[in-house]
Amino acid sequence: MAFAWKASGLTYNRYLAITARVVRRSLKEQPRLQAERRGEMDLRFAKWTNGRQGEVKSLASANAAAMAEGAGQAQ
């Protein structure tokens, strides 16, 4: 039996990010604010091709773009 997140085409990390966001949003005001601050990320990554580093991108903005792209494909 396949996991629901895998069957829907999500990676496990994406699945965890979505579930963490849902849990944070379901909390009451004060705990929610504290949890949202912990959930903020300032990570950057670059794709390497043929031994050369590509453009450095923010992980948060790349994740948001991928989520928007995924939402557009689902419709």
Predicted model as a PDB file, atoms N, CA, C, CB and O in Angstrom, pLDDT in the B-factor column:
MODEL        1                                                                  
ATOM      1  N   MET A   1       0.832  -1.174   0.000  1.00 48.00           N  
ATOM      2  CA  MET A   1       0.000   0.000   0.000  1.00 48.00           C  
ATOM      3  C   MET A   1       0.883   1.247   0.000  1.00 48.00           C  
ATOM      4  CB  MET A   1      -0.950  -0.007   1.208  1.00 48.00           C  
ATOM      5  O   MET A   1       1.786   1.376   0.827  1.00 48.00           O  
ATOM      6  N   ALA A   2       0.620   2.150  -0.920  1.00 64.00           N  
ATOM      7  CA  ALA A   2       1.408   3.384  -1.017  1.00 64.00           C  
ATOM      8  C   ALA A   2       0.866   4.421  -0.033  1.00 64.00           C  
ATOM      9  CB  ALA A   2       1.384   3.945  -2.470  1.00 64.00           C  
ATOM     10  O   ALA A   2      -0.324   4.453   0.278  1.00 64.00           O  
ATOM     11  N   PHE A   3       1.760   5.247   0.433  1.00 81.00           N  
ATOM     12  CA  PHE A   3       1.346   6.350   1.295  1.00 81.00           C  
ATOM     13  C   PHE A   3       0.607   7.378   0.453  1.00 81.00           C  
ATOM     14  CB  PHE A   3       2.567   6.995   2.014  1.00 81.00           C  
ATOM     15  O   PHE A   3       0.880   7.529  -0.738  1.00 81.00           O  
ATOM     16  N   ALA A   4      -0.327   8.082   1.074  1.00 81.00           N  
ATOM     17  CA  ALA A   4      -1.139   9.074   0.355  1.00 81.00           C  
ATOM     18  C   ALA A   4      -0.262  10.196  -0.208  1.00 81.00           C  
ATOM     19  CB  ALA A   4      -2.218   9.666   1.290  1.00 81.00           C  
ATOM     20  O   ALA A   4      -0.493  10.645  -1.331  1.00 81.00           O  
ATOM     21  N   TRP A   5       0.745  10.659   0.553  1.00 74.00           N  
ATOM     22  CA  TRP A   5       1.605  11.736   0.068  1.00 74.00           C  
ATOM     23  C   TRP A   5       2.412  11.284  -1.134  1.00 74.00           C  
ATOM     24  CB  TRP A   5       2.540  12.217   1.175  1.00 74.00           C  
ATOM     25  O   TRP A   5       2.657  12.071  -2.048  1.00 74.00           O  
ATOM     26  N   LYS A   6       2.824  10.029  -1.143  1.00 79.00           N  
ATOM     27  CA  LYS A   6       3.605   9.509  -2.253  1.00 79.00           C  
ATOM     28  C   LYS A   6       2.725   9.318  -3.484  1.00 79.00           C  
ATOM     29  CB  LYS A   6       4.273   8.188  -1.864  1.00 79.00           C  
ATOM     30  O   LYS A   6       3.137   9.615  -4.606  1.00 79.00           O  
ATOM     31  N   ALA A   7       1.512   8.820  -3.262  1.00 81.00           N  
ATOM     32  CA  ALA A   7       0.583   8.598  -4.370  1.00 81.00           C  
ATOM     33  C   ALA A   7       0.172   9.910  -5.028  1.00 81.00           C  
ATOM     34  CB  ALA A   7      -0.656   7.854  -3.881  1.00 81.00           C  
ATOM     35  O   ALA A   7      -0.136   9.933  -6.220  1.00 81.00           O  
ATOM     36  N   SER A   8       0.166  11.006  -4.263  1.00 82.00           N  
ATOM     37  CA  SER A   8      -0.219  12.298  -4.834  1.00 82.00           C  
ATOM     38  C   SER A   8       0.948  13.016  -5.496  1.00 82.00           C  
ATOM     39  CB  SER A   8      -0.809  13.180  -3.761  1.00 82.00           C  
ATOM     40  O   SER A   8       0.775  14.109  -6.036  1.00 82.00           O  
ATOM     41  N   GLY A   9       2.135  12.414  -5.461  1.00 83.00           N  
ATOM     42  CA  GLY A   9       3.288  13.000  -6.144  1.00 83.00           C  
ATOM     43  C   GLY A   9       4.120  13.943  -5.304  1.00 83.00           C  
ATOM     44  O   GLY A   9       4.960  14.660  -5.847  1.00 83.00           O  
ATOM     45  N   LEU A  10       3.912  13.967  -3.984  1.00 84.00           N  
ATOM     46  CA  LEU A  10       4.693  14.829  -3.098  1.00 84.00           C  
ATOM     47  C   LEU A  10       5.941  14.103  -2.621  1.00 84.00           C  
ATOM     48  CB  LEU A  10       3.847  15.283  -1.895  1.00 84.00           C  
ATOM     49  O   LEU A  10       5.953  12.878  -2.494  1.00 84.00           O  
ATOM     50  N   THR A  11       6.986  14.871  -2.361  1.00 88.00           N  
ATOM     51  CA  THR A  11       8.137  14.287  -1.686  1.00 88.00           C  
ATOM     52  C   THR A  11       7.837  14.282  -0.196  1.00 88.00           C  
ATOM     53  CB  THR A  11       9.457  15.077  -2.002  1.00 88.00           C  
ATOM     54  O   THR A  11       6.935  14.986   0.260  1.00 88.00           O  
ATOM     55  N   TYR A  12       8.576  13.503   0.556  1.00 89.00           N  
ATOM     56  CA  TYR A  12       8.329  13.428   1.995  1.00 89.00           C  
ATOM     57  C   TYR A  12       8.605  14.785   2.650  1.00 89.00           C  
ATOM     58  CB  TYR A  12       9.206  12.326   2.641  1.00 89.00           C  
ATOM     59  O   TYR A  12       7.869  15.193   3.548  1.00 89.00           O  
ATOM     60  N   ASN A  13       9.653  15.484   2.212  1.00 87.00           N  
ATOM     61  CA  ASN A  13       9.954  16.799   2.787  1.00 87.00           C  
ATOM     62  C   ASN A  13       8.837  17.794   2.502  1.00 87.00           C  
ATOM     63  CB  ASN A  13      11.281  17.333   2.236  1.00 87.00           C  
ATOM     64  O   ASN A  13       8.480  18.585   3.375  1.00 87.00           O  
ATOM     65  N   ARG A  14       8.285  17.766   1.308  1.00 87.00           N  
ATOM     66  CA  ARG A  14       7.176  18.673   0.965  1.00 87.00           C  
ATOM     67  C   ARG A  14       5.957  18.337   1.831  1.00 87.00           C  
ATOM     68  CB  ARG A  14       6.816  18.566  -0.559  1.00 87.00           C  
ATOM     69  O   ARG A  14       5.277  19.230   2.338  1.00 87.00           O  
ATOM     70  N   TYR A  15       5.691  17.031   1.993  1.00 89.00           N  
ATOM     71  CA  TYR A  15       4.584  16.574   2.843  1.00 89.00           C  
ATOM     72  C   TYR A  15       4.749  17.095   4.270  1.00 89.00           C  
ATOM     73  CB  TYR A  15       4.503  15.031   2.846  1.00 89.00           C  
ATOM     74  O   TYR A  15       3.790  17.584   4.867  1.00 89.00           O  
ATOM     75  N   LEU A  16       5.960  16.992   4.818  1.00 87.00           N  
ATOM     76  CA  LEU A  16       6.214  17.485   6.173  1.00 87.00           C  
ATOM     77  C   LEU A  16       6.025  18.992   6.268  1.00 87.00           C  
ATOM     78  CB  LEU A  16       7.623  17.113   6.613  1.00 87.00           C  
ATOM     79  O   LEU A  16       5.488  19.482   7.262  1.00 87.00           O  
ATOM     80  N   ALA A  17       6.453  19.732   5.259  1.00 85.00           N  
ATOM     81  CA  ALA A  17       6.293  21.179   5.265  1.00 85.00           C  
ATOM     82  C   ALA A  17       4.818  21.567   5.261  1.00 85.00           C  
ATOM     83  CB  ALA A  17       7.004  21.797   4.065  1.00 85.00           C  
ATOM     84  O   ALA A  17       4.410  22.489   5.968  1.00 85.00           O  
ATOM     85  N   ILE A  18       4.032  20.868   4.470  1.00 87.00           N  
ATOM     86  CA  ILE A  18       2.595  21.159   4.396  1.00 87.00           C  
ATOM     87  C   ILE A  18       1.912  20.847   5.718  1.00 87.00           C  
ATOM     88  CB  ILE A  18       1.939  20.357   3.263  1.00 87.00           C  
ATOM     89  O   ILE A  18       1.120  21.648   6.214  1.00 87.00           O  
ATOM     90  N   THR A  19       2.213  19.686   6.291  1.00 88.00           N  
ATOM     91  CA  THR A  19       1.572  19.317   7.553  1.00 88.00           C  
ATOM     92  C   THR A  19       1.998  20.248   8.687  1.00 88.00           C  
ATOM     93  CB  THR A  19       1.908  17.867   7.913  1.00 88.00           C  
ATOM     94  O   THR A  19       1.183  20.582   9.546  1.00 88.00           O  
ATOM     95  N   ALA A  20       3.258  20.669   8.701  1.00 84.00           N  
ATOM     96  CA  ALA A  20       3.720  21.600   9.736  1.00 84.00           C  
ATOM     97  C   ALA A  20       2.991  22.929   9.609  1.00 84.00           C  
ATOM     98  CB  ALA A  20       5.246  21.816   9.640  1.00 84.00           C  
ATOM     99  O   ALA A  20       2.606  23.519  10.619  1.00 84.00           O  
ATOM    100  N   ARG A  21       2.794  23.413   8.380  1.00 83.00           N  
ATOM    101  CA  ARG A  21       2.075  24.664   8.166  1.00 83.00           C  
ATOM    102  C   ARG A  21       0.627  24.541   8.632  1.00 83.00           C  
ATOM    103  CB  ARG A  21       2.124  25.066   6.685  1.00 83.00           C  
ATOM    104  O   ARG A  21       0.095  25.470   9.240  1.00 83.00           O  
ATOM    105  N   VAL A  22      -0.012  23.413   8.357  1.00 88.00           N  
ATOM    106  CA  VAL A  22      -1.402  23.204   8.777  1.00 88.00           C  
ATOM    107  C   VAL A  22      -1.511  23.207  10.299  1.00 88.00           C  
ATOM    108  CB  VAL A  22      -1.948  21.878   8.207  1.00 88.00           C  
ATOM    109  O   VAL A  22      -2.425  23.810  10.860  1.00 88.00           O  
ATOM    110  N   VAL A  23      -0.580  22.533  10.963  1.00 87.00           N  
ATOM    111  CA  VAL A  23      -0.609  22.490  12.428  1.00 87.00           C  
ATOM    112  C   VAL A  23      -0.383  23.883  13.004  1.00 87.00           C  
ATOM    113  CB  VAL A  23       0.455  21.510  12.966  1.00 87.00           C  
ATOM    114  O   VAL A  23      -1.070  24.280  13.945  1.00 87.00           O  
ATOM    115  N   ARG A  24       0.584  24.638  12.443  1.00 82.00           N  
ATOM    116  CA  ARG A  24       0.842  25.987  12.940  1.00 82.00           C  
ATOM    117  C   ARG A  24      -0.384  26.874  12.795  1.00 82.00           C  
ATOM    118  CB  ARG A  24       2.020  26.607  12.204  1.00 82.00           C  
ATOM    119  O   ARG A  24      -0.700  27.647  13.700  1.00 82.00           O  
ATOM    120  N   ARG A  25      -1.065  26.772  11.683  1.00 84.00           N  
ATOM    121  CA  ARG A  25      -2.238  27.624  11.443  1.00 84.00           C  
ATOM    122  C   ARG A  25      -3.427  27.243  12.311  1.00 84.00           C  
ATOM    123  CB  ARG A  25      -2.639  27.555   9.988  1.00 84.00           C  
ATOM    124  O   ARG A  25      -4.334  28.054  12.500  1.00 84.00           O  
ATOM    125  N   SER A  26      -3.440  26.028  12.839  1.00 87.00           N  
ATOM    126  CA  SER A  26      -4.580  25.591  13.660  1.00 87.00           C  
ATOM    127  C   SER A  26      -4.439  25.984  15.133  1.00 87.00           C  
ATOM    128  CB  SER A  26      -4.741  24.084  13.554  1.00 87.00           C  
ATOM    129  O   SER A  26      -5.378  25.808  15.909  1.00 87.00           O  
ATOM    130  N   LEU A  27      -3.290  26.509  15.521  1.00 87.00           N  
ATOM    131  CA  LEU A  27      -3.061  26.877  16.915  1.00 87.00           C  
ATOM    132  C   LEU A  27      -3.755  28.192  17.264  1.00 87.00           C  
ATOM    133  CB  LEU A  27      -1.563  26.985  17.192  1.00 87.00           C  
ATOM    134  O   LEU A  27      -4.123  28.971  16.385  1.00 87.00           O  
ATOM    135  N   LYS A  28      -3.926  28.421  18.566  1.00 90.00           N  
ATOM    136  CA  LYS A  28      -4.456  29.703  19.039  1.00 90.00           C  
ATOM    137  C   LYS A  28      -3.418  30.793  18.783  1.00 90.00           C  
ATOM    138  CB  LYS A  28      -4.827  29.636  20.558  1.00 90.00           C  
ATOM    139  O   LYS A  28      -2.270  30.500  18.448  1.00 90.00           O  
ATOM    140  N   GLU A  29      -3.823  32.033  18.939  1.00 88.00           N  
ATOM    141  CA  GLU A  29      -3.020  33.190  18.517  1.00 88.00           C  
ATOM    142  C   GLU A  29      -1.578  33.190  19.043  1.00 88.00           C  
ATOM    143  CB  GLU A  29      -3.698  34.446  18.965  1.00 88.00           C  
ATOM    144  O   GLU A  29      -0.644  33.188  18.240  1.00 88.00           O  
ATOM    145  N   GLN A  30      -1.374  33.192  20.349  1.00 88.00           N  
ATOM    146  CA  GLN A  30      -0.020  33.312  20.899  1.00 88.00           C  
ATOM    147  C   GLN A  30       0.869  32.115  20.528  1.00 88.00           C  
ATOM    148  CB  GLN A  30      -0.088  33.451  22.419  1.00 88.00           C  
ATOM    149  O   GLN A  30       1.982  32.327  20.048  1.00 88.00           O  
ATOM    150  N   PRO A  31       0.426  30.874  20.730  1.00 85.00           N  
ATOM    151  CA  PRO A  31       1.273  29.746  20.311  1.00 85.00           C  
ATOM    152  C   PRO A  31       1.504  29.721  18.800  1.00 85.00           C  
ATOM    153  CB  PRO A  31       0.644  28.430  20.751  1.00 85.00           C  
ATOM    154  O   PRO A  31       2.556  29.283  18.335  1.00 85.00           O  
ATOM    155  N   ARG A  32       0.505  30.196  18.031  1.00 84.00           N  
ATOM    156  CA  ARG A  32       0.648  30.210  16.576  1.00 84.00           C  
ATOM    157  C   ARG A  32       1.750  31.174  16.149  1.00 84.00           C  
ATOM    158  CB  ARG A  32      -0.681  30.596  15.910  1.00 84.00           C  
ATOM    159  O   ARG A  32       2.551  30.850  15.273  1.00 84.00           O  
ATOM    160  N   LEU A  33       1.796  32.352  16.759  1.00 83.00           N  
ATOM    161  CA  LEU A  33       2.834  33.325  16.430  1.00 83.00           C  
ATOM    162  C   LEU A  33       4.226  32.784  16.744  1.00 83.00           C  
ATOM    163  CB  LEU A  33       2.596  34.626  17.189  1.00 83.00           C  
ATOM    164  O   LEU A  33       5.163  32.959  15.966  1.00 83.00           O  
ATOM    165  N   GLN A  34       4.347  32.124  17.901  1.00 83.00           N  
ATOM    166  CA  GLN A  34       5.637  31.538  18.268  1.00 83.00           C  
ATOM    167  C   GLN A  34       6.035  30.435  17.292  1.00 83.00           C  
ATOM    168  CB  GLN A  34       5.585  30.983  19.697  1.00 83.00           C  
ATOM    169  O   GLN A  34       7.199  30.351  16.900  1.00 83.00           O  
ATOM    170  N   ALA A  35       5.088  29.591  16.897  1.00 78.00           N  
ATOM    171  CA  ALA A  35       5.373  28.494  15.975  1.00 78.00           C  
ATOM    172  C   ALA A  35       5.707  29.018  14.582  1.00 78.00           C  
ATOM    173  CB  ALA A  35       4.182  27.536  15.904  1.00 78.00           C  
ATOM    174  O   ALA A  35       6.574  28.465  13.906  1.00 78.00           O  
ATOM    175  N   GLU A  36       5.028  30.079  14.146  1.00 77.00           N  
ATOM    176  CA  GLU A  36       5.314  30.648  12.829  1.00 77.00           C  
ATOM    177  C   GLU A  36       6.717  31.232  12.774  1.00 77.00           C  
ATOM    178  CB  GLU A  36       4.288  31.723  12.478  1.00 77.00           C  
ATOM    179  O   GLU A  36       7.396  31.126  11.753  1.00 77.00           O  
ATOM    180  N   ARG A  37       7.157  31.848  13.867  1.00 78.00           N  
ATOM    181  CA  ARG A  37       8.529  32.375  13.907  1.00 78.00           C  
ATOM    182  C   ARG A  37       9.542  31.248  13.792  1.00 78.00           C  
ATOM    183  CB  ARG A  37       8.769  33.169  15.205  1.00 78.00           C  
ATOM    184  O   ARG A  37      10.571  31.403  13.134  1.00 78.00           O  
ATOM    185  N   ARG A  38       9.262  30.121  14.421  1.00 75.00           N  
ATOM    186  CA  ARG A  38      10.169  28.971  14.317  1.00 75.00           C  
ATOM    187  C   ARG A  38      10.164  28.398  12.911  1.00 75.00           C  
ATOM    188  CB  ARG A  38       9.779  27.884  15.325  1.00 75.00           C  
ATOM    189  O   ARG A  38      11.161  27.828  12.467  1.00 75.00           O  
ATOM    190  N   GLY A  39       9.051  28.545  12.209  1.00 66.00           N  
ATOM    191  CA  GLY A  39       8.924  27.973  10.875  1.00 66.00           C  
ATOM    192  C   GLY A  39       9.555  28.803   9.773  1.00 66.00           C  
ATOM    193  O   GLY A  39       9.679  28.331   8.643  1.00 66.00           O  
ATOM    194  N   GLU A  40       9.959  30.036  10.078  1.00 69.00           N  
ATOM    195  CA  GLU A  40      10.588  30.881   9.073  1.00 69.00           C  
ATOM    196  C   GLU A  40      11.947  30.314   8.713  1.00 69.00           C  
ATOM    197  CB  GLU A  40      10.719  32.332   9.573  1.00 69.00           C  
ATOM    198  O   GLU A  40      12.661  29.793   9.570  1.00 69.00           O  
ATOM    199  N   MET A  41      12.299  30.419   7.440  1.00 63.00           N  
ATOM    200  CA  MET A  41      13.595  29.902   7.034  1.00 63.00           C  
ATOM    201  C   MET A  41      14.319  30.917   6.157  1.00 63.00           C  
ATOM    202  CB  MET A  41      13.436  28.568   6.293  1.00 63.00           C  
ATOM    203  O   MET A  41      13.704  31.658   5.390  1.00 63.00           O  
ATOM    204  N   ASP A  42      15.596  30.928   6.287  1.00 72.00           N  
ATOM    205  CA  ASP A  42      16.432  31.808   5.489  1.00 72.00           C  
ATOM    206  C   ASP A  42      17.542  30.974   4.870  1.00 72.00           C  
ATOM    207  CB  ASP A  42      17.012  32.975   6.347  1.00 72.00           C  
ATOM    208  O   ASP A  42      18.725  31.265   5.044  1.00 72.00           O  
ATOM    209  N   LEU A  43      17.151  29.942   4.153  1.00 78.00           N  
ATOM    210  CA  LEU A  43      18.116  29.052   3.525  1.00 78.00           C  
ATOM    211  C   LEU A  43      18.252  29.392   2.045  1.00 78.00           C  
ATOM    212  CB  LEU A  43      17.699  27.582   3.706  1.00 78.00           C  
ATOM    213  O   LEU A  43      17.297  29.838   1.409  1.00 78.00           O  
ATOM    214  N   ARG A  44      19.410  29.182   1.524  1.00 83.00           N  
ATOM    215  CA  ARG A  44      19.656  29.422   0.106  1.00 83.00           C  
ATOM    216  C   ARG A  44      20.291  28.174  -0.491  1.00 83.00           C  
ATOM    217  CB  ARG A  44      20.568  30.671  -0.110  1.00 83.00           C  
ATOM    218  O   ARG A  44      20.955  27.404   0.202  1.00 83.00           O  
ATOM    219  N   PHE A  45      20.075  27.988  -1.786  1.00 85.00           N  
ATOM    220  CA  PHE A  45      20.652  26.840  -2.469  1.00 85.00           C  
ATOM    221  C   PHE A  45      21.055  27.242  -3.881  1.00 85.00           C  
ATOM    222  CB  PHE A  45      19.659  25.655  -2.498  1.00 85.00           C  
ATOM    223  O   PHE A  45      20.613  28.266  -4.401  1.00 85.00           O  
ATOM    224  N   ALA A  46      21.889  26.428  -4.482  1.00 89.00           N  
ATOM    225  CA  ALA A  46      22.306  26.642  -5.870  1.00 89.00           C  
ATOM    226  C   ALA A  46      22.424  25.282  -6.537  1.00 89.00           C  
ATOM    227  CB  ALA A  46      23.663  27.434  -5.953  1.00 89.00           C  
ATOM    228  O   ALA A  46      22.888  24.320  -5.925  1.00 89.00           O  
ATOM    229  N   LYS A  47      22.009  25.206  -7.779  1.00 88.00           N  
ATOM    230  CA  LYS A  47      22.136  23.976  -8.550  1.00 88.00           C  
ATOM    231  C   LYS A  47      23.487  23.994  -9.252  1.00 88.00           C  
ATOM    232  CB  LYS A  47      20.966  23.824  -9.578  1.00 88.00           C  
ATOM    233  O   LYS A  47      23.857  24.984  -9.884  1.00 88.00           O  
ATOM    234  N   TRP A  48      24.211  22.900  -9.138  1.00 90.00           N  
ATOM    235  CA  TRP A  48      25.522  22.782  -9.750  1.00 90.00           C  
ATOM    236  C   TRP A  48      25.400  21.958 -11.025  1.00 90.00           C  
ATOM    237  CB  TRP A  48      26.538  22.143  -8.771  1.00 90.00           C  
ATOM    238  O   TRP A  48      24.791  20.888 -11.024  1.00 90.00           O  
ATOM    239  N   THR A  49      25.981  22.459 -12.114  1.00 93.00           N  
ATOM    240  CA  THR A  49      25.978  21.757 -13.395  1.00 93.00           C  
ATOM    241  C   THR A  49      27.378  21.821 -13.982  1.00 93.00           C  
ATOM    242  CB  THR A  49      24.931  22.370 -14.379  1.00 93.00           C  
ATOM    243  O   THR A  49      27.958  22.899 -14.115  1.00 93.00           O  
ATOM    244  N   ASN A  50      27.916  20.662 -14.331  1.00 93.00           N  
ATOM    245  CA  ASN A  50      29.257  20.562 -14.930  1.00 93.00           C  
ATOM    246  C   ASN A  50      30.319  21.259 -14.081  1.00 93.00           C  
ATOM    247  CB  ASN A  50      29.250  21.164 -16.336  1.00 93.00           C  
ATOM    248  O   ASN A  50      31.215  21.912 -14.615  1.00 93.00           O  
ATOM    249  N   GLY A  51      30.217  21.118 -12.770  1.00 91.00           N  
ATOM    250  CA  GLY A  51      31.207  21.673 -11.865  1.00 91.00           C  
ATOM    251  C   GLY A  51      31.098  23.174 -11.641  1.00 91.00           C  
ATOM    252  O   GLY A  51      31.989  23.778 -11.045  1.00 91.00           O  
ATOM    253  N   ARG A  52      30.021  23.777 -12.111  1.00 93.00           N  
ATOM    254  CA  ARG A  52      29.842  25.220 -11.929  1.00 93.00           C  
ATOM    255  C   ARG A  52      28.566  25.491 -11.148  1.00 93.00           C  
ATOM    256  CB  ARG A  52      29.802  25.947 -13.294  1.00 93.00           C  
ATOM    257  O   ARG A  52      27.526  24.871 -11.367  1.00 93.00           O  
ATOM    258  N   GLN A  53      28.685  26.433 -10.236  1.00 93.00           N  
ATOM    259  CA  GLN A  53      27.545  26.792  -9.406  1.00 93.00           C  
ATOM    260  C   GLN A  53      26.598  27.684 -10.203  1.00 93.00           C  
ATOM    261  CB  GLN A  53      28.008  27.501  -8.110  1.00 93.00           C  
ATOM    262  O   GLN A  53      27.013  28.643 -10.853  1.00 93.00           O  
ATOM    263  N   GLY A  54      25.309  27.338 -10.132  1.00 91.00           N  
ATOM    264  CA  GLY A  54      24.283  28.146 -10.788  1.00 91.00           C  
ATOM    265  C   GLY A  54      23.858  29.303  -9.903  1.00 91.00           C  
ATOM    266  O   GLY A  54      24.528  29.641  -8.927  1.00 91.00           O  
ATOM    267  N   GLU A  55      22.742  29.898 -10.258  1.00 90.00           N  
ATOM    268  CA  GLU A  55      22.212  31.039  -9.517  1.00 90.00           C  
ATOM    269  C   GLU A  55      21.820  30.628  -8.097  1.00 90.00           C  
ATOM    270  CB  GLU A  55      21.000  31.641 -10.253  1.00 90.00           C  
ATOM    271  O   GLU A  55      21.193  29.586  -7.902  1.00 90.00           O  
ATOM    272  N   VAL A  56      22.187  31.438  -7.113  1.00 89.00           N  
ATOM    273  CA  VAL A  56      21.823  31.183  -5.722  1.00 89.00           C  
ATOM    274  C   VAL A  56      20.409  31.698  -5.508  1.00 89.00           C  
ATOM    275  CB  VAL A  56      22.830  31.859  -4.729  1.00 89.00           C  
ATOM    276  O   VAL A  56      20.109  32.858  -5.792  1.00 89.00           O  
ATOM    277  N   LYS A  57      19.526  30.810  -4.992  1.00 86.00           N  
ATOM    278  CA  LYS A  57      18.121  31.162  -4.798  1.00 86.00           C  
ATOM    279  C   LYS A  57      17.725  30.952  -3.353  1.00 86.00           C  
ATOM    280  CB  LYS A  57      17.217  30.338  -5.723  1.00 86.00           C  
ATOM    281  O   LYS A  57      18.313  30.135  -2.645  1.00 86.00           O  
ATOM    282  N   SER A  58      16.731  31.691  -2.926  1.00 85.00           N  
ATOM    283  CA  SER A  58      16.167  31.534  -1.592  1.00 85.00           C  
ATOM    284  C   SER A  58      15.288  30.289  -1.590  1.00 85.00           C  
ATOM    285  CB  SER A  58      15.355  32.799  -1.164  1.00 85.00           C  
ATOM    286  O   SER A  58      14.472  30.108  -2.494  1.00 85.00           O  
ATOM    287  N   LEU A  59      15.441  29.446  -0.603  1.00 81.00           N  
ATOM    288  CA  LEU A  59      14.650  28.230  -0.517  1.00 81.00           C  
ATOM    289  C   LEU A  59      13.176  28.555  -0.313  1.00 81.00           C  
ATOM    290  CB  LEU A  59      15.158  27.343   0.615  1.00 81.00           C  
ATOM    291  O   LEU A  59      12.317  27.873  -0.872  1.00 81.00           O  
ATOM    292  N   ALA A  60      12.865  29.575   0.470  1.00 79.00           N  
ATOM    293  CA  ALA A  60      11.473  29.942   0.727  1.00 79.00           C  
ATOM    294  C   ALA A  60      10.786  30.395  -0.551  1.00 79.00           C  
ATOM    295  CB  ALA A  60      11.395  31.045   1.784  1.00 79.00           C  
ATOM    296  O   ALA A  60       9.654  29.988  -0.813  1.00 79.00           O  
ATOM    297  N   SER A  61      11.447  31.236  -1.363  1.00 83.00           N  
ATOM    298  CA  SER A  61      10.814  31.710  -2.591  1.00 83.00           C  
ATOM    299  C   SER A  61      10.714  30.597  -3.629  1.00 83.00           C  
ATOM    300  CB  SER A  61      11.591  32.892  -3.167  1.00 83.00           C  
ATOM    301  O   SER A  61       9.734  30.534  -4.371  1.00 83.00           O  
ATOM    302  N   ALA A  62      11.714  29.717  -3.692  1.00 83.00           N  
ATOM    303  CA  ALA A  62      11.655  28.589  -4.615  1.00 83.00           C  
ATOM    304  C   ALA A  62      10.550  27.625  -4.211  1.00 83.00           C  
ATOM    305  CB  ALA A  62      13.004  27.861  -4.664  1.00 83.00           C  
ATOM    306  O   ALA A  62       9.865  27.068  -5.069  1.00 83.00           O  
ATOM    307  N   ASN A  63      10.373  27.427  -2.916  1.00 83.00           N  
ATOM    308  CA  ASN A  63       9.314  26.559  -2.413  1.00 83.00           C  
ATOM    309  C   ASN A  63       7.938  27.145  -2.735  1.00 83.00           C  
ATOM    310  CB  ASN A  63       9.465  26.350  -0.894  1.00 83.00           C  
ATOM    311  O   ASN A  63       7.033  26.417  -3.144  1.00 83.00           O  
ATOM    312  N   ALA A  64       7.780  28.448  -2.552  1.00 85.00           N  
ATOM    313  CA  ALA A  64       6.505  29.103  -2.859  1.00 85.00           C  
ATOM    314  C   ALA A  64       6.197  29.010  -4.345  1.00 85.00           C  
ATOM    315  CB  ALA A  64       6.531  30.576  -2.417  1.00 85.00           C  
ATOM    316  O   ALA A  64       5.048  28.782  -4.724  1.00 85.00           O  
ATOM    317  N   ALA A  65       7.202  29.181  -5.189  1.00 86.00           N  
ATOM    318  CA  ALA A  65       7.008  29.083  -6.632  1.00 86.00           C  
ATOM    319  C   ALA A  65       6.621  27.665  -7.028  1.00 86.00           C  
ATOM    320  CB  ALA A  65       8.278  29.512  -7.375  1.00 86.00           C  
ATOM    321  O   ALA A  65       5.756  27.476  -7.883  1.00 86.00           O  
ATOM    322  N   ALA A  66       7.253  26.666  -6.415  1.00 85.00           N  
ATOM    323  CA  ALA A  66       6.924  25.272  -6.714  1.00 85.00           C  
ATOM    324  C   ALA A  66       5.511  24.930  -6.253  1.00 85.00           C  
ATOM    325  CB  ALA A  66       7.936  24.331  -6.051  1.00 85.00           C  
ATOM    326  O   ALA A  66       4.798  24.189  -6.929  1.00 85.00           O  
ATOM    327  N   MET A  67       5.106  25.469  -5.101  1.00 85.00           N  
ATOM    328  CA  MET A  67       3.743  25.230  -4.608  1.00 85.00           C  
ATOM    329  C   MET A  67       2.719  25.859  -5.548  1.00 85.00           C  
ATOM    330  CB  MET A  67       3.573  25.795  -3.178  1.00 85.00           C  
ATOM    331  O   MET A  67       1.681  25.256  -5.821  1.00 85.00           O  
ATOM    332  N   ALA A  68       2.998  27.063  -6.046  1.00 86.00           N  
ATOM    333  CA  ALA A  68       2.086  27.735  -6.968  1.00 86.00           C  
ATOM    334  C   ALA A  68       2.005  26.973  -8.292  1.00 86.00           C  
ATOM    335  CB  ALA A  68       2.539  29.189  -7.213  1.00 86.00           C  
ATOM    336  O   ALA A  68       0.936  26.855  -8.891  1.00 86.00           O  
ATOM    337  N   GLU A  69       3.151  26.462  -8.735  1.00 84.00           N  
ATOM    338  CA  GLU A  69       3.179  25.676  -9.970  1.00 84.00           C  
ATOM    339  C   GLU A  69       2.398  24.378  -9.801  1.00 84.00           C  
ATOM    340  CB  GLU A  69       4.629  25.371 -10.383  1.00 84.00           C  
ATOM    341  O   GLU A  69       1.664  23.960 -10.697  1.00 84.00           O  
ATOM    342  N   GLY A  70       2.564  23.748  -8.643  1.00 78.00           N  
ATOM    343  CA  GLY A  70       1.840  22.510  -8.351  1.00 78.00           C  
ATOM    344  C   GLY A  70       0.347  22.742  -8.255  1.00 78.00           C  
ATOM    345  O   GLY A  70      -0.440  21.899  -8.684  1.00 78.00           O  
ATOM    346  N   ALA A  71      -0.054  23.872  -7.701  1.00 76.00           N  
ATOM    347  CA  ALA A  71      -1.472  24.198  -7.587  1.00 76.00           C  
ATOM    348  C   ALA A  71      -2.069  24.456  -8.970  1.00 76.00           C  
ATOM    349  CB  ALA A  71      -1.675  25.428  -6.676  1.00 76.00           C  
ATOM    350  O   ALA A  71      -3.223  24.108  -9.222  1.00 76.00           O  
ATOM    351  N   GLY A  72      -1.289  25.063  -9.866  1.00 70.00           N  
ATOM    352  CA  GLY A  72      -1.762  25.318 -11.223  1.00 70.00           C  
ATOM    353  C   GLY A  72      -1.933  24.038 -12.022  1.00 70.00           C  
ATOM    354  O   GLY A  72      -2.831  23.950 -12.860  1.00 70.00           O  
ATOM    355  N   GLN A  73      -1.087  23.045 -11.776  1.00 69.00           N  
ATOM    356  CA  GLN A  73      -1.165  21.768 -12.482  1.00 69.00           C  
ATOM    357  C   GLN A  73      -2.306  20.914 -11.965  1.00 69.00           C  
ATOM    358  CB  GLN A  73       0.142  21.012 -12.352  1.00 69.00           C  
ATOM    359  O   GLN A  73      -2.860  20.103 -12.707  1.00 69.00           O  
ATOM    360  N   ALA A  74      -2.666  21.087 -10.691  1.00 59.00           N  
ATOM    361  CA  ALA A  74      -3.706  20.265 -10.085  1.00 59.00           C  
ATOM    362  C   ALA A  74      -5.090  20.643 -10.593  1.00 59.00           C  
ATOM    363  CB  ALA A  74      -3.659  20.389  -8.574  1.00 59.00           C  
ATOM    364  O   ALA A  74      -6.016  19.837 -10.513  1.00 59.00           O  
ATOM    365  N   GLN A  75      -5.243  21.837 -11.107  1.00 56.00           N  
ATOM    366  CA  GLN A  75      -6.563  22.291 -11.546  1.00 56.00           C  
ATOM    367  C   GLN A  75      -6.877  21.861 -12.925  1.00 56.00           C  
ATOM    368  CB  GLN A  75      -6.670  23.762 -11.463  1.00 56.00           C  
ATOM    369  O   GLN A  75      -7.954  22.166 -13.437  1.00 56.00           O  
TER     370      GLN A  75                                                      
ENDMDL                                                                          
END                                                                             
